[in-house]
Amino acid sequence: MDISEIRDRDALEAWLQGRSREDAVAIAARAALRVLPVFWQWSVKNHKTEQATLYVLRATLISAVLSKLPNSKMENAAQSATSAIYAVLSSGGYKLTEEATKAAYSSANAAAVGSGGIRAAVDAVLNASYAAVGVDIWCEVRVDCETLHRGEDLLSTPLWSEENPYEKVWLNIKLTSSHAQNSPEKWRFWLDWYATMLNPTIRTDHWLFYQRVALIEELVWEDGVQAVATRISEIDYEMQLQSGPMAAVNENALLLANRLEAMQTMLDLLSERQSEQIKRSSEFEDQLQRVERDTSKSTKLKEKMLSDTEKAILQNEATIDQRFKELQAEYDSKFQASLDAFNAANRIKAPVELWSEKEREHDKRRGLAFRGFVFVLIVIAIAVGGVVYWLLNPNEQLLLALSPVGCDPVGHPELCKGFSFRGMILSGSVLTLLTLALWFARIQMKEYLSERHLVLDARERRAFAQTYIGLLDHGDEVNKEAQEQRALVYAALFRPSSDGIIKDEGGIDPSLTAALSKLLAGK
């Protein structure tokens, strides 16, 4: 994971997977330290309880000290600090600075016993980014990661890589805390400690002092700010006494004791290694004797393996030679089949193209015949409907056309009786036209069936030709049974084409009754 890609939770968590827990806690502590003034100023301004402020400062202090001086006591203290801050968050009333409080909580949780250090550290950075409105916390986190990557002490570098965006907030906190009504002595240690965290180059020799403050008994923390301030003064006094001339003597004695202990450990280690070396020498001698015994067996086994290998090689050579001949024969057979199929395809290429073209032509004519048949049926239906309509709803002109010549229903009704030659001519003409239309529709239907038959015939021939070529491609050309059936295949492929099913109509009978009889007979 490249450090420049650390811009969100997942990227930071992936980068910390390859780092120590102390590095993760240091990242979390510095993230919480950066937004600590946000909570501190709000707490002073809104006159919140001093106990809540004390717990947040304590959690941030513990996470910073543990990343520098890790031990089990600090982890237990971090566990107590997380429980205290959790109680603060549960009490409510911290909505405006909830994220900054959560950053302190997560930083202590990263250092607590049994907690997921990396995940809690990432939570601290994420909460700090939410609390720092208008400030790019992730940029500072990338700078911290670069410092750790170079192997430098992260807590010995300034808290902000550039100008402190909360400088005015910090000055306001110091000014407010220095007022007499706020008991400035209670907050003196915390103000000095945060100033040191902002710029660690000011004081770098007080980590042991910070550790003892972080390990103050839980009951003292519960007693409030004044009790903690008193205990811090006692710790400071004790450390000042220990820093006199006897401190150097004690330090030298402790150093000498550590060196003696290290030398004793080294001697014990050398003794163990010597015993192990003697044991290994004995094992090596036994192994050498076994190797000598196995050498003769290996020689006989080698000769037998050489003999068996020679026989196997000769047998494999014979098998390979036989297999090569089989593959060569199979290749020759397939090549000849492909060649025969290619030649056959070239021979019947022209007929296949002809049948394809005939199929398209007959299909086109079939469509025209069907459309003509449908058109004639529509015309006949319209004509029959018109005749029926005129017969059911006769008008004066139609009645005159069907009546005898000179018929006058009003003046001379007697002339309207008798045979009407004009009506017969009109009726016969209508019937003749209907007969011709029916005959034409029958012709179109037969032509449609004929073209459909020819389309299927051309399609069948083309399919036969393609199947025949496929058989040749698979080697059926050299098959004896295929050679005997070739005449039948050619007969099916190249049989004469039929002309459909259209019969000779023999012209139209001029007799109307004959035409009707022929039409009804289905000829």
N, C-alpha and C positions, 0 to 999 in steps of 0.2 A: 504494500500500500504506500503510495507516494504521499509525503506530508502535504504537498500542495493541494491534494484532493480532499483533505479533511475539512469538510464544510457541514457535516450533519452527524447525527447520532451513529448511524451504521459505519461510516468511514472511521470515526474516532474509535469505536469499539473494535473494529478490525485491526487498526494500528496498535492498540494496546494489548491485543492478544499475544504478541511476541515480547512484551515487556514485563518487568517485575511488578509485584503488587505495590511496592513503594512508589514506583513511577506513577501508577494510576492514582494513588492517594495524593501525591504531590500536585498532579493536574487538577484534581477535584478541590484541594485546599486553596490553590491560587484562584480558581474560578469563584469560590465562595468569598475569598478575601476581596476580590474586585467589586463585588456588589454588596459587601457588608455595610458601607456607608449609606446605602439606600434604606436598609432597615434601621440602622442606628439613628439617622436623622429623623425618620418618621416616628420612631419610638420616643425620642426626646421631645419632638414637637407636639405629639398627641398625648404626652404625659402617661404613657403606658407603664405598666409595672416594671420596676427595675429587674425583677426576677427573670422575666422573659428575655430582656436584653442580655443579662448575665449568661443565660443558657445558650443563646446564639453565639456570643463571644467565646464561651467555653468550647462549644463544638468545633468552631473554626480553629481555635488554638490547638485542640487535640489532633485534628487531622494534619495540621502543619507539622507538629512535633513528631507524630508517628512516622511520617514520611522521611523524617531526618534520623530519628532514634527509635526504630521499631522494637517492641518487646511485648510480652503477653500482658503486662500490667497496663500498658497504653491501650491495648485492644479492649480490655475490660472497661477502661475508662471511656472509650469511644462508645461502647454498648450502652453505658449509663447515660451518656450525653444524648444519644439518639432517642432514648426513652423520654428524657426530659423535654426535648424539642417537640416530640410527637404530642406530648401533653399540651404544649403551648399551641400547636396548630389545631388540636382538637377543641380548644377552648373558644376558637372563633375570634373575630374582630381584627384579623390580620390580612384582609383581602387585598389591600393595596400593596402590601409587601410580602405576600404569600410566597411568591417565587423566590425572593431573596432568602426567606426563612427556609424554604425547601432546599435551596442550594447548600446552606449550612448543614441541614439535616443529612443530605445525601453525602456530603464530604465526610462527616463523622461516620455515617453508615458504611462507607467504603473502607474505613479503618476498623470497623467493629468485628468482633469474633463471629466466625461462621457466615458472614455476609458475602454476597458476590461483589468483590472489590471492584472489578472492572465495570460491571453494569451500574453499580452505585456511583462510581466516578463519572461515568457518562451522564447519568441523571443529574449530577451536580452541575456539570457544564451546561446541560440543556436548560435547567432551571435558571442558571445565571444568565443565559442568553435571553430568556424571557423577561427577567427582571431588569436587565440593562437596556432600556428603551433608547434607541438611537445610537447605541454603542456596538461595534462589531467585536463581540467576545470571541468569535471563532478565529479571528485574525490573531488575537493574543494567544489562543490555544495552539495555533500552528507555530508561533514563535516558541512556546514552551516545548513543543514536541521537537523542534529543531535543536533546542538546548540539550534535551535529553539524548537526542541522537548523536550529538557531538561528545557525549559522556561528561558533560559539565554538571555542576551542582545547581539544580534548578532554583532552590530556595536561597541561593546566594546572588541571584540576579534581580534587578528591579521588577516590581509587580507589573508595571505598564511599560511596554517597549517604546512608547512615545509619550506624548503629554497625557497626564492623568485627567480623564474627562470628569471625574468627581472631585477635583481639587477644591472647588468652592464649597462643595458639600462637606468635605473633610475639615476645612477651615471653620465652617459654621459649627460643626460638632465640637471641635476643640474649644471654640469660643463659648459655646453654650455650657459645656461641661466645666469650664473654669469659673463660672459664677458661684458665688458663695452659697446661694440657696441650693445648689445642686451637689454640695459636698465634693469638691474637686478631688480630694485625696482618695476617695473611693474608686475613682476612675483613672487615677494616675498611671497605674501599671498598664491598663488596657490601651490608653492613649499612646504610651511609649512603645508598647508591643506592636500596635498597628503601624506606627511611624517606622519602626524597624522593618516590618514586612513590606512597606511601600518601597523602601530603599535599603536593602540588607547590607550595603557597603558601610552603613553608619555603625552597626554593632553586629558582630558575627560570633561572639564568644559567650552568648547567653542561652544556648540551646539546653544545657543541663538545668539552668534556672527555669526555663520554660517547661521542661519536662516535669520538674518537681511541682510547679504550679498546676500543670494538667493532672497530676496524680493526687491532688488535694482530696481528702476524704469526702464522701458523698454527703454526709451530714453537714459539713461546713458549707457546701454549695447550697444545700437546702435552707441554711440559716440566712442567706441573703448576701447582698453586695458588701456590706460592712464587714461581715464575718470573713468573707473571702479576702477582702483587702487586708484585714488584720493578719490572716494566715500567710498571705504573700509577704508581708513585712517581716514576719518571723523567719520565713524561708530565706529571704534576702539577708537578714542578719546572720543566720547560721552559715550561709555560704561565704559571707565576708570573713567570719571567724576562721573558716576552713581554708581561706586563701592566704594565711600567714606563713611563717617559716616552716611550721610543722606540716603544712600542706605539701611542700616540696619533698620532705623526708618520706611522708606517707606515700607520695606518688612514686618515689624511687623504690621504696620497699615493695609496693604493689607491682611495679615494673619488673623487679628482680624475681619476685615470686612467679609472675607470669612466665618469665624466661625459663626458670627452673622447671616449671610444670611442662613447658613446651619441650625442654630437653629430655625430661623423663618420658614423655610421650614418644619422642623420636627414638629413644633407646628401646622402648617396648616394641615399637614398630620394626626396628632393625632385628631384634631377637626373633620376632615372628617371621620375618622374611628369611632369616638364616635357617630356621627349622623347616620352613617351606622349601628352601633350596635343597637341603639335605634329602628331604622326602622326594623331591623331583629327581635328584641324582639317582636314588635307588630305583625309582620307577623307570628311569631312562635305561639303566643297566638291564632290568628285566625285559624291557621292550626290545633292546638290542639282541638279547638271546632269542627272543621269539622271532625276530626278523631273520636271524641266521637259520633257525629251524624251518622257517617258512620259505627260505630261498630255494632249497632243494625241491620243495613241493612246487614252487612257482616255475622252476625250470621245466619239470615234467609237464606241468599244466600248459606251459607256453608251447612246448613241442606238439602236444595234442591239439591245441587250438590252431596252430599253424597248419597241421595236417587237415583238420576239419575245414578250415578256411579255404584251403586249396581245392578240396572236393566241392565245397559250396560254390566257389568261383566257376569251376568247370561246369557244374550243373546249371548255374545261372546263365552262363554263356550259351549253352544249348537251348535253354528256355527262351532267352532273348532272341536268338537266331530264328527259332520257330515262330515266335510271336511277330517278328519283323516280316517274315514271309506271309503270315496271315493278314497282317495289316496292309502289306503291299497288294495282295490279291483283292482285298476288300476295297482299297483305294482305286485299283484299276476297274473293278466292277462298277463302283459309283461314278467314276469319271466317264465310263462308256455309257452308263445310263443317262447321265446329264447331257452328254454329246448327242445321244439318240433323241432325247427329248427336245433339245435345241433344234436339231434337224427337222424333226416332225413338226415342231411349232412353226418353223419357217415354211414347211410345205403346205400347211393348212392355214397359214396366216391370212391369205387372200379370201378363202371361203368364210373364215370367221368374221372378217371385216364386212363381207357381203351380207352375211346373216344379221350382223348387228345393224347395218344400214337398212336392210329390209324390215327388221323389227321396228325401227324408228318410223319408217314410212307407213307401215301397216297400223302402227299405233296412232299416228296422226290421222289417217283416213278413218280409223274406227271412231275417233272422237268426232270427226265431221259427220259421219253417218248417224251417230247417236243424236247429235244436236239437230240434224235434219229430221229425224224421226220424231223427236220431241216437239219440234216446231210444227210439223204437219198435224200431230195430234192436237196441239193447241188450236190450230186453225180450224180443224174439223169440229172440235168442241164449241168454238165460238160460232161456227156456221150453224150447227145443229141447235145451239141455244137461240140464235137469232130466228131460225125458222119456227121453233116452238113458240117463241115470244110473239111472232107475227100471227101465228095461227090462233093463239089464245087471246090476243088483243088486236083483232083485225081493224083496219081503218077503211075509209071509203075508197081510196085508190086501190088497195089490195083487193077488195071485193069486186070492183069494176074490172081489174085485171083478170080475175078468175071467172067472171060471168060472160055469157055469150055477147056477141057484138050487137049493139043497139039496146042493151038492157037499160031500163029506166024504172027503178022501183017505185017512183011516185006517179009518173005520167002513164007508162006502159008496163005494168008489172008482168003482163003475160009474156013479154019478150025475154024475161030473165029466166024462163024455164027452158030446159033442153040442154043439148051437148055444147060445151064451150071448148072449141079448138085452141083458142088463145090460152086458156087455163091449163090445157094439157101440155102445150109447148112450154109454158113457164115451169110447171111441176117437173116435167121431164128434164129440163135443163138443170134445175136444182139437184135432182137425183143424180144426173150424170156427173156434175161437178163433185158431189160427195163421193161417188164411186171412184173417180179419178184420184181424189185425195186419199181415199183408203188404199187404193192400189199403190200410190206413191209411198205411203207410210209403210206398207208391207215390203216394198223394194228396199227402203232405207233400213228396216229392221234386219232383212236378210244380208244386206251389205255389212251392217254392223257385226253380225255374227260371223260372217266370212272373214272380215278383217281381224276380229278377235282370235279366230282359229289360226290365221296366218301369223299373228304376233306370238302366240304360244308355240307354234311350230318352229319359228326362227329362234326363239329363246331356248327351246329344247335342243336344237342342233348346236347352238353356241355352247351350251352346257356340256353336251356330249364331247365336243372338241376339246374343251378345257379339261374335262375329266380324263380324256385319252392322253393328253399331254402330261397330266399329273401321274398317271400310271407309268408312262415311259420314264418320267423323272425318278421314280422309285425302283426302276430296274425291271419292270414287267416286259420290256422289249426282248430280253434274253430268256424269258420264261417260256417253256415249251407250250404250256396251256394257253398263254396269252397269244403266242404266235398262231395257234390253231383257231383262236376266236377273233383274230384280226379281221377276217373277211366279214364276220357278222358286225363288227364295230364299224367298218367302212361302209357296209350296206346301210346301217342306221344313220351314219353321218351324211352320206351322199345319196340318199333316196330321192326320187323326183318330188318336187314340190306340188302339192295340191292347190287348186284354185279356189278353195273355200267351198261353200255349200249353196251358192246362188244357182238356181235352176233357170232354164230358158222359159220365159213367160209366154212366148209365142204371140205377142201382140195383144191388142185390145179387141174383144169381140164387139162389133157395132151394135149387137142386140143388147138392149138394157137388161132384159131378163136373163140372157146368157151370162152377161157380166156379173149380175147379182148371184146367179147360181155358182159361177166359178169362184167368186169371192167367198161365198158361204161354204164351198167345198174345200177351201184352204189351198187351192192350186195357184 
